[in-house]
């Protein structure tokens, strides 16, 4: 059984058990049968691949999530400060930046991380170019410095 299929099986099993929390034999066997049916259908449709089951992210993701959470909190504070200061303190900017990620998954994680950070929104993603709108020009300068891009690229690299 390939790693991606095993990962999907474990993910579905955990998801089913958390949502149902059943432990009697009949319901466990029905859950297992439905998971096996889904795996069979997914395998026949050829939809289980590296992109859909990014097993390699699992080890690096917690560190990235902690770092992103810190960035979200810092950006929240900055946005609130500029709201209190009024319109004269903001400098809306729309720019296009390059993304160094190789996979579609890496680009999506990068684009969503930018959008999750208050004050910035990924407007468009075409190829390796992202159009970003920012409430403050300093947020664009921070993105161009490349810390988030570097971290997402490291995240997508195989362990």
Buried (B, 14 or more C-beta within 10 A) or exposed (E): EEEBBBBBBEEBBEEBEEEEEEEEEEEBEEBBEEBEEBBEEBBEEEEBEEEEBBBBBEEBBEEBEEBBEEBBEEBEEBBEEBEEEEEEEBEEBEBEBEBBBEBEBBBBBBBEBBBBBBBBBBBEBEEEEBBBBBBBEEBBEBBEEEEBBEBBBEBBBEE
